[in-house]
Amino acid sequence: MIEIDAYLHNLIDKKELPGAVLHVQHKGSTVFHRAYGGFIDSNHHPHTMKTTTRFDLASLTKVMATLPSILWLVDNTSVELDHTIHTYIPEFLHPEITIRQALTHTTGLAADLVPSVQRDDQRDVWNEVVNASLIHEPGTIVKYSDLGMILLGGVIEKVTDLPLSTFAERTLYHPWGLTQTNFHPDQPLKISSTEWAKDRYLQGEVHDEKAFHLGGSGSAGLFSTANDVGKFGSYFLYPEKQAVLTQALMRKARNHVAENRGLGFEVWSGKGTTLSCGGGWSEGSFGHTGFTGTSLWIDPHEELIVTFLTNVVQYGRKHNMKHIRPHLHSMIHAYFTN
């Protein structure tokens, strides 16, 4: 791992990343866990990154909160994957779209609201989401969409009569021992900051603008540490080591469905554009990324789990993560398989 460690130090030195935490598990054991660089807090003070630092996970929320919450409802209530979203959210404009389609990003909805939401907008984001127009016929095309996941967050809240944040913490994170994972963290000054907003770096409040307006959502809003994200990943690699969700449904979620998508997760089919884990990972590898610079990738064949959390957007939205992620993950995979 010396070469990997040097690569990450070099990224910090070249100011391609402000800070990062890398957590690697192999065959059931943590084999690497190290922090790099740092962050500037909302009061403009510098901090050294620690392995225990929490990050804004951004779209990892989709697979760490929304996906397992839906799976729990399928296991424990009358909810089924092929039920329509309209069943639970009657104000939703499109009565034919199903929960499964939202998980597989085949709703036909756009990726985002247009125009994009700004933090200081006076907009009813939920109303815009439930009334969003289709750009494709549902079930025909894979198109990554925040809107479908926001709707699933709404389904969870309607069925459980609880905020998604409360439901996920009580039902998933507490029994799984994810003690540093939640939507509304205390001690915000200990959380890695994200992007510059007017006069300060955002810290302890969600970076995603839609989630900010919604107070957290099924698409973004979760905060966690690399250790907790890695532990979450280990449960999906080894479903038999937990009792919150049925093993069969967890394994189903990580199976390829279409165009490198499973239920919530990206899943490498061996075909198409290489995913952000790089080209060397085994077919069937699954994971997800987050806009703030976060990712979780799991290779079941090699029993390899890589959690890479960064605060790259502290440097702005023009960055090199599209090259950093596959290069780093290819180096790690090669180290453990050669």
N, C-alpha and C positions, 0 to 999 in steps of 0.2 A: 504493500500500500504506500510505499515511499514515493513512487512516481505520482500517485493520485494526490497525496498530500501536497507535494510540490506544485502540481498543477493548480490546486485551489489557492495556495499561497500566492502563486503568480497572478491569478485572476484578481485577487485583492490588491496586490501591488500595482497592477496595471489599471486599477480602478474600473474593471469590468463588472465587479460585484462589490457592494459596500460590505456585506457580511453574509455568512452562510453557516448552516449546521448540516453535516453529513452523518447519517446513521445507516449502518449496513448490518443486515442479519444474513447468516448463511447456515443452512441446515439446523435451524432452530436456536441458534446462538447469536448474540450481538458480537460482531467481530471488529467493528470500527464505529466510533462515535466521537466526533471532534467539531469544534467551533472555529470559525475564521472571521477576521475583520470585526466590524461593529456597526453601530447605527447612531444617528443623531436624534435625540428625543424631541418632543414637542416644545420643550423649553430651550432648545438649541444646544443642549449639552451632549458631549460624545460619550458613548458606552462601548465597552468591549463585549463582543458576542460571547454568550455562554451556551453550553450544551442544553441548559435548562430554559433558555430564552423561548418565549412564545412568539408565534408568527400569525399574521392574518393569512389564513389558508386559501382564501378566495374560492375558486371552483372545486377545490378538494371537498368543500362542503357538500357538493352534489353526491359524492360517493361515501362520505363519512357521516352524513346526517340524513339526507333525503332518501338515498337508496336503502340503507338498513332500516329506516323507519317504515318505509313502504313494505319491505320484506316482513317486518314484524307484524304489520297489519294483515298481510296475506296469511301469515302463520296463525294469527290469534283472533281475527275478526272475520266478518263476511266479505271484506274487500278482496277482489280478485284482480289480477293484472289486466284482464281484458274488460274490466268495467270501464265505462266512460268517465272522464273527469267531470262531465256535466252531471252525472249522478250525484256527486258530492258538492259541486259548485254550479248550481243551476243558472247563475248569471253568466257563465262562460258561453261565449258566442257560438262555439262549434260543438254540437252535441255528439258528433261521431268520434272524436279523438279519445283514445284510451290511455290508461295509465302506462301500459306496456310501450305505447308509441312515445310517450314523454320520456321514459327511461332509455329508449333506444334512439332518441333524437330523430324520430320519424313523424312528428306531429304535423309537419307542413308549415309550422310557424317560423317566423324570421329568427335570426340569431339574437336580435336585440330590439329594443324600441327605437323608433325613428321619429324625430331626432333623438340622439342619445341623451340620457338623463344627466344633468349636472347637479352637484351637491346643493347649490342654492336655488334650484328650480322650485317653483310652486306648482307641482304636478301631482295628480292622483295616480301614482304608479300602478297600484293594484287594478284600478278601473281601466287603465290603458292595456294592461296585460290580458284581462278577461275579455276585452273587446278587440284584441289584435287581429289583424287580417291574416289570412293564409297566403303563402307564396308558392306552396305546392299542395297537391292533393295528399291528405294524410296517408301514411303507410307506404309511400312510393319512393321517397328519397331521404337519405340520411343527411340531416342538416343540423349541426350543433346549435342548440338553442337554450339560452338562459330562461326563456319564457315558459317552456314546458316544465322545467324544474321548479320555477316559482309557483306554478299551478299545483305541482305535486306537494309542495310545502303547504299550500292551502288545503289540499285534500287531507293531509295528515292532521292539520289543525281542526278541520270540520269533524273528522271521525273521532278524534281523541278528546275534543273540547279543551285542548291545551295548546299554548304556544309551541311551535316546533322546538324552540330552544329548551323549554321545560321538559317536553316529552322525550327528546333525545337524551338529555342528561339523566333523567330518572330511569328510562327504560333500557338505554344502550350503554352510556358511558360509566355510570356507577357500577353496574354488574361486571362490565368489562375491565374495570380498574383504570379507566382513562381519566385520571384525576385533574389533568391540566387542560382538558378539552371542554370548551363552552362557547356560547355566542356572546355573552356579556361579561367579559373578564374583569375581575377586580385588579387592583395594582397596575393600572395601564402603563405607568412609567417603566415597568419591567418587560413590556412587550416591544418587539422590534418595530420601529416606525416604518411607514411605507412612503407615500408620495408627498411632495410639497403641495400645500393647499393654501394659497394666498399669503399667509404670514408664518406658517409653521409646517412641520412634518406631521402627518396624520399618525396618531399613536393610540392604540387601544380602542379605536373606533373603525368600523369596517370601511375599507377602501372602495369597494364596489358601490357605485352611486345608487343603483336601484335598491340594493340591500340596505343602504344607509336610509333611504326614504321609508323602507318597509320595516326597519328595525331588525334586520336580519331576514333571510329568506331561504327558500329551498335551493337557491342557486349559489349564494355566498353569505358570509357572515361568521363563519366558525374560526376560532383561534385555538392553537394547540402547540405542543412541543414536538420535536423530532422523535423523541422516545414514544410519546403517545401515538403519533401517526404510524410509527413502525409497529407498535403493538396492535393497532387496528389492522394493519396489513397482515400481521401474523395470524389473526383470526380468520381472515379470508383465505390464507394459504393452508391453515390447519383448522378447519371449521370444527373438528372434533374436540378442540381445546376450549370451547366455549359452549354455553347453554342458552344464550339469548335468542338465537335464530336457529332454525333447523339446518342441518348440514346440507341437505339436498338443495335447498333454496339458495344457500350461499354459493354452492358450486355452480348452480344454474346461472347466477348473476355474472360470473366471471367467464362464461362460455361465449364464444364468438357467435354473433347473430348476423350482422351484415356490415360490410365496409369498415372493418376494424372496430366495430362497436359490439358490446355486450349489453347487459342491463345496467346502465349507468357507467360502467367502466369502458375505457378504450381497451380493445383486445387485439393483439397482433395475430393476424391470420396467415402471415407469410406472404401476403400479396398486397399490392398497392403501395402507396407512399409510406416510407419507413416512419415509424412512430418516434416520439421524442426519447425513447430508451435506446435508440440506435439500432443498427442492422443486425448485430450479433445475438440479440436476445431470442430465446426459443419461441417457436410458434405456440400460442396460447398464453404468452406473457400478458399481463393486464395491469392497468394503473390509471392515473389521471394526473393532470397538471392544474396549476392555478395561476391566474394572471399576475399576481404579485411576485411570482418567482418560486413557486412551490411545486413539488411533485412527489408521487409515490409510484414505484414500479415493482412488480412482483413477477418472478419467473418460477412457476411451479415445478418445471422439469429440473431446474438446478437448485430449487429451494433457496432462492435469493430474493431478498427484499431490500430495496434502496429507497430511503427517504432523504430528499434533498430540499431543504427549506432555505430560501434566500429572501432578501429585501431589495431585490434588484431595482424595483421601481422608485427607490429613494433617489436613484440617478435619473429618473424620468422613464418614459415609455419607449424610447429608442435605445435598445440594448441588444446584446448578443446571445440571449438565452436559447434561441433556436439552434445555435451551434454548440453552445456550452453543454446543454443537457445531453444530446446524443453522444458527444465526445466523452463526457464524464462517465456516462452509463456504459458505454462501450469499453472504456478502460477498466471499469469495475468488473464487468462481466468477464472480460478476458482474463483478469487476474484470478478469478475463482474457477475458471473452467479450463485454463491451459495447464 
